[in-house]
C-alpha cells in the first residue's frame, strides 16, 4: 500500500503533532546514523522540543561539541555557503514552482495546437484563431516537419548501412588501333635486341664454317694473291640490309 502524500503544514492537533514528532525524530536519528556509517562522514543531531526539558543529541554530547567546534573554525563564507533561513527556503520553492508552472503551460499549449492542427487536416476551417494562435500553430508545424525530415534521413542512413551499394567491376579497356601498333613495335624492338645479343655471342664464338667462308683462300688453295670476297668494310654495318630486325 502506497503512502499518501503529506502536506507540509503545521499540525494543529496536539496529540497528532506529538505522535508525528516522536516518529520523525526516531527516523531522523536513524538516517543520520546511516549517513555517517555508509559515507564515513562526521554528522551530529541536536533537537530542541517543547515535549522534553533537555535537548536530545546524537551521537553523544562530546561528539556534538567536537563537530560544532570544527564547524566554527571554518571561515564565515564556508560556514554560510549552503545555509538558508526560512525566507530563503520559501523563495527557492517559489522559483521552482514557477518553473514547473511554465513547463506545464508549454505542454498544454502544444497539446492544444496539436489538436487544432489535426482538426484542420480533417477539413475544419481555422476560424476564430488569433495571431498568437496562428504563430504557435506555425511553429508547431515547423517542428513536426523538422522531426519528419530527421527521421527520414536517419532511416535512409540505416538502410544504406544495412544494404551497401555494390559498384560493378570496371570492364577491361579494349586497346585502340594505335595502342595495338605500339605494342607490336615494342615487341619487335625486344626481338631485335634479343637477336642482336645472339649475334654478338655468335661473333665471339665463330664456328669453323664461318671462318672458312671468311678465309676461302686458305681452304681452296688459291694462295695469297687470290681475290678476297666483297664482305669487308663495304658492308660492315650489316649483311642483310633489307632485314626487318635491323634498321
C-alpha positions in Angstrom: 0.0 0.0 0.0 1.5 3.3 -1.1 1.9 6.1 1.4 -0.3 9.2 0.8 1.4 12.5 0.3 1.8 14.5 3.5 1.0 18.2 3.4 3.9 20.2 4.8 1.9 22.4 7.0 1.7 22.9 10.8 -0.3 20.2 12.5 -2.9 21.9 14.7 -3.9 18.8 16.6 -1.7 18.4 19.7 -1.8 14.6 20.0 -1.2 14.1 16.3 1.6 16.7 16.4 3.3 14.9 19.3 3.0 11.5 17.7 4.5 12.9 14.5 7.3 14.4 16.4 8.3 11.1 18.0 8.1 9.2 14.8 10.0 11.7 12.8 12.7 12.2 15.5 13.3 8.4 15.5 13.6 8.4 11.7 16.0 11.4 11.7 18.3 9.7 14.2 18.3 6.5 12.1 19.1 8.4 8.8 21.9 10.3 10.5 23.4 7.1 11.7 23.1 5.5 8.2 24.6 8.6 6.6 27.6 8.6 8.9 28.2 4.9 8.6 27.8 4.5 4.8 29.6 7.6 3.7 32.1 7.8 6.5 31.3 11.4 7.4 31.0 13.4 10.6 27.4 14.2 11.5 25.5 15.2 14.6 21.9 15.9 15.5 20.6 18.4 18.1 16.9 18.5 18.7 15.1 21.0 20.9 11.4 20.4 21.5 8.6 21.5 23.9 8.0 17.9 24.9 11.4 17.5 26.6 13.2 19.7 29.1 16.7 18.9 27.7 17.8 18.8 24.1 18.4 15.5 22.6 21.7 15.0 20.8 23.3 12.4 18.6 25.7 10.6 18.7 26.9 11.9 22.1 27.4 15.3 23.8 31.2 15.1 23.3 30.8 14.1 19.6 28.4 17.1 19.1 30.9 19.5 20.8 33.8 18.3 18.6 31.8 18.6 15.4 30.4 22.1 16.3 33.9 23.3 17.2 35.3 22.1 13.9 32.5 23.9 12.1 33.1 27.2 13.9 36.8 27.0 13.0 35.9 27.4 9.3 35.7 30.8 7.6 32.4 32.6 7.7 31.9 32.3 4.0 32.3 28.5 4.2 30.0 28.3 7.2 27.1 30.1 5.5 27.8 28.6 2.0 24.8 26.3 2.0 22.9 27.6 4.9 19.4 29.1 4.3 16.8 30.6 6.6 13.0 30.2 6.3 12.7 33.2 3.9 15.4 32.0 1.5 14.0 28.4 1.6 10.5 29.7 0.6 11.9 31.9 -2.2 13.7 28.9 -3.6 10.5 26.8 -3.5 8.6 29.6 -5.3 11.1 29.8 -8.1 11.0 26.1 -8.5 7.2 26.1 -8.6 7.2 28.9 -11.2 9.5 26.8 -13.4 7.2 23.8 -13.2 4.2 26.1 -14.0 5.9 27.4 -17.1 6.7 23.8 -18.2 3.1 22.7 -17.7 1.7 25.7 -19.6 4.0 25.0 -22.6 3.0 21.3 -22.7 -0.7 22.3 -22.5 -0.2 24.8 -25.3 1.5 22.2 -27.5 -1.4 19.8 -27.0 -4.0 22.4 -27.8 -2.2 23.5 -31.0 -1.8 19.8 -32.0 -5.5 19.3 -31.6 -6.1 22.3 -33.9 -3.6 21.0 -36.4 -5.2 17.6 -36.7 -8.7 19.1 -36.9 -7.6 21.3 -39.8 -6.3 18.2 -41.6 -9.9 16.8 -41.5 -11.2 19.9 -43.2 -12.2 22.1 -40.2 -11.5 25.8 -41.1 -9.1 27.9 -39.0 -11.7 30.4 -37.9 -11.6 32.3 -34.6 -7.9 32.0 -34.1 -5.9 35.0 -33.1 -2.5 36.0 -34.5 -0.8 34.4 -31.4 -2.6 31.1 -32.1 -1.5 31.2 -35.7 2.1 31.8 -34.8 2.0 29.0 -32.3 0.4 26.7 -34.9 3.0 27.6 -37.5 5.8 26.9 -35.0 4.3 23.5 -34.2 4.0 22.6 -37.8 7.7 23.5 -38.5 8.8 21.4 -35.5 6.8 18.4 -36.8 8.2 18.8 -40.3 11.7 19.0 -38.9 11.2 15.8 -36.9 9.9 14.0 -40.0 12.9 15.1 -42.1 15.3 14.0 -39.4 13.6 10.6 -39.1 13.6 10.1 -42.9 17.3 11.0 -43.1 18.1 8.6 -40.2 16.1 5.8 -41.8 17.9 6.2 -45.1 21.3 6.1 -43.4 20.3 2.9 -41.6 19.2 1.3 -44.9 22.4 2.4 -46.6 24.4 0.7 -43.8 22.4 -2.5 -44.0 22.4 -2.7 -47.8 25.6 -1.0 -49.2 25.6 -0.3 -52.9 27.9 -2.6 -54.8 29.8 -1.0 -57.6 30.2 -3.4 -60.6 33.8 -4.0 -61.6 35.0 -1.9 -64.4 35.4 -3.8 -67.7 38.9 -4.1 -69.1 39.6 -1.4 -71.6 39.9 -2.6 -75.2 43.2 -1.4 -76.7 42.8 1.0 -79.6 44.3 0.6 -83.0 47.2 2.9 -82.2 47.9 1.1 -78.9 48.0 -2.2 -80.7 50.5 -0.9 -83.3 52.6 0.5 -80.4 52.6 -2.9 -78.7 53.7 -4.6 -81.9 56.6 -2.1 -82.4 57.7 -2.7 -78.8 57.6 -6.4 -79.3 59.6 -6.1 -82.5 62.2 -4.0 -80.7 62.6 -6.5 -78.0 63.1 -9.3 -80.5 65.7 -7.2 -82.4 67.6 -6.7 -79.1 67.4 -10.4 -78.4 68.6 -11.2 -81.9 71.4 -8.7 -81.7 72.7 -10.2 -78.4 72.5 -13.6 -80.0 74.6 -12.4 -83.0 77.1 -10.9 -80.7 77.5 -14.2 -79.0 77.9 -16.0 -82.3 80.6 -13.4 -83.3 82.6 -14.1 -80.2 82.4 -17.8 -80.8 82.6 -18.2 -84.6 82.2 -21.7 -85.9 84.6 -23.3 -88.3 82.4 -22.9 -91.4 82.2 -19.2 -90.9 86.0 -19.0 -90.6 86.3 -21.0 -93.7 83.9 -18.7 -95.6 85.7 -15.5 -94.4 89.1 -17.0 -95.4 88.4 -19.0 -98.6 92.0 -18.7 -99.9 93.4 -20.9 -97.2 90.8 -23.7 -97.7 90.6 -23.6 -101.5 94.3 -23.2 -102.1 94.3 -20.1 -104.2 97.3 -18.7 -102.4 98.0 -15.2 -101.1 97.2 -13.5 -104.3 93.7 -14.8 -104.6 90.9 -12.2 -104.6 89.0 -11.6 -101.3 85.2 -11.7 -101.4 83.5 -8.3 -101.0 82.2 -8.9 -97.5 84.6 -6.5 -95.9 84.4 -2.8 -95.0 81.9 -2.0 -97.7 79.1 -4.0 -95.9 80.5 -3.8 -92.4 77.3 -2.4 -90.9 75.1 -5.4 -91.9 75.0 -8.4 -94.1 71.3 -8.1 -94.9 70.2 -4.5 -95.3 66.6 -5.5 -96.0 66.1 -7.5 -92.8 63.3 -6.0 -90.8 65.0 -6.7 -87.5 67.9 -4.3 -88.3 67.3 -0.7 -89.1 
